[in-house]
Amino acid sequence: MMAKLKIKNCAVNTATFGFQAPLSKVIEEVARAGFGAIAPWRREVEGHDLKALAKQICDAGLKVTGYCRSDYFTGAAVARKASLKANIKALDEAAELGASHFTLVVGTGRDLPLARSQVEDGVAQLLEHARDVGVRLALEPLHPVYAADRACINTIAQGLAMCQRIEGKTRKPMLGLLVDAYHVWWDPALEASVKAAGHRIFGFHVSDWLMPVRDVLNDRGMMGDGVIDLPTIRGLVETAGYKGFTEVEIFSTENWWKKPMDETCRVMKERLLTRV
């Protein structure tokens, strides 16, 4: 039987609040609610003092899980070169913030084999800088519904195979996976894929898949409001050896993004303790 979650072992991805407040205020709210970590986005950091934000996060007793997210690795040569430059800069920011990993949402294209080849090449190049600054890279497989516009990596098995081709077998990988229940719950090979991923699982995200979904990007549900068997998926991830934070990431333009942050925190805490 799985142990119940403790809120200090849970994290909040700042997108859950819909970017309605400055990051400094979000840090205060997350810490006040008793969570143990936070995952900020580049848009919130841009133009602000990174050292001051890092100090505030540390002083609040929080850790940083992921830093969200990469520019796409696909497209024309000029675009890929610009993306690599932007991703290197983002890695430097992630290091300054003390992030555990930099989240990679990889992009796609009409020619999926070509897109995957471009992703593999770009990630391999970025990995060199990741090693230099000491920030791991976490590939995030997205649900197949996003294969046309956001990500050509859509299963854990695909992501793991790419990690192994790029980095080979190692006990302390710098390239791994972010397992987001919203994106992988449907996969008939989920149990075997999570087990195989093992020590390459760098992050675990939770939310819920609503029925009906009004918007596949921005209509995620609070845990327990949809169809995902979150306790089972958490059990698979933890059995595979993951010991990191359980992180809430909810995109919800018509519901949770309209609510006060303290209300969202209250409901998140209740659902993490009873539905995950």
C-alpha positions, -999 to +999 in steps of 0.1 A: +000+000+000+014+034-010+021+060+017-001+091+016+015+121+001+028+149+023+023+184+011+060+192+017+068+165-008+045+182-034+053+210-058+033+236-077+040+244-113+033+282-115+012+278-147-015+264-124-023+300-113-026+313-148+002+338-144-022+361-127+004+375-102+042+382-103+064+353-094+074+369-061+038+368-050+034+332-062+065+321-042+049+336-011+016+318-017+031+285-024+053+287+007+024+298+029+004+268+017+031+244+029+043+230-004+079+220-008+088+232-042+079+254-072+084+252-109+086+286-126+083+296-162+107+317-183+081+343-190+078+350-152+116+354-148+123+375-178+134+410-168+137+402-132+167+398-109+175+361-110+197+361-079+169+379-059+143+354-070+166+325-062+172+339-028+135+345-022+127+309-031+155+296-008+145+318+020+109+307+017+121+271+023+112+260-013+132+240-039+129+244-076+118+214-096+117+221-133+123+253-152+097+256-180+102+253-208+125+249-239+121+265-273+113+239-300+141+219-316+124+215-350+120+237-381+143+254-405+181+256-398+179+293-389+151+286-364+169+257-348+200+277-344+181+305-326+163+280-304+195+264-294+209+298-284+177+306-264+178+272-247+214+276-236+204+310-220+175+293-203+198+266-189+219+293-174+188+307-158+178+273-145+212+269-129+209+303-113+176+294-098+188+260-086+164+240-108+166+202-107+159+201-144+150+221-175+118+209-191+120+201-228+089+204-250+104+195-283+083+206-312+071+188-343+066+190-381+047+175-410+076+151-415+076+133-382+107+112-388+126+144-398+113+163-368+124+135-344+158+135-360+161+173-355+150+169-319+176+143-312+203+164-328+193+195-309+189+178-275+224+162-280+239+196-286+221+212-256+232+183-233+268+195-236+259+228-219+236+211-194+266+191-182+286+223-179+261+241-157+249+210-138+212+211-148+195+179-160+173+179-192+139+164-189+121+154-221+084+156-217+064+132-240+031+149-248-003+132-255-006+122-292-032+149-297-003+173-297+018+155-324+007+179-351+016+212-333+037+207-301+057+175-298+068+146-320+077+126-288+044+112-275+052+082-254+076+074-226+090+046-247+099+070-275+115+095-251+135+068-233+148+054-265+160+088-275+176+094-242+195+061-245+206+068-280+220+102-271+235+094-237+239+057-236+236+037-204+247+055-173+238+053-136+237+091-133+220+104-164+218+141-173+191+134-198+158+119-186+120+122-187+092+141-172+062+119-167+030+139-168-001+119-160-022+141-183-001+131-213+006+094-206-024+080-188-039+065-220-008+045-230-014+007-230+024+002-224+024+026-195+034+002-168+063-014-187+075+020-200+076+036-166+094+006-152+120+007-180+125+045-175+135+040-139+162+063-128+157+085-159+124+098-144+133+133-134+098+147-127+061+137-121+032+159-129-005+155-120-038+170-131-068+153-146-084+146-180-120+160-180-149+146-199-158+163-220-126+183-227-135+217-241-098+225-250-071+199-250-045+224-240-062+247-216-090+226-200-072+204-176-090+193-145-081+193-108-071+159-095-102+137-090-124+157-114-116+135-144-109+100-156-071+095-148-063+068-122-037+090-105-029+068-075-020+039-098+003+061-120+020+075-089+025+039-077+041+030-110+064+060-109+074+054-073+079+017-078+103+026-107+124+044-082+113+080-084+117+098-051+111+134-062+082+158-059+046+152-071+039+184-090+006+199-099+004+215-133-031+227-144-039+247-175-074+259-171-084+292-187-121+289-179-119+276-143-088+274-121-071+304-137-100+326-127-098+316-090-078+332-063-045+316-056-053+307-020-084+289-031-065+269-057-039+260-031-065+248-007-082+225-032-048+212-045-038+202-010-070+184-003-069+166-036-032+156-033-040+140+000-071+122-011-071+116-049-034+111-059 
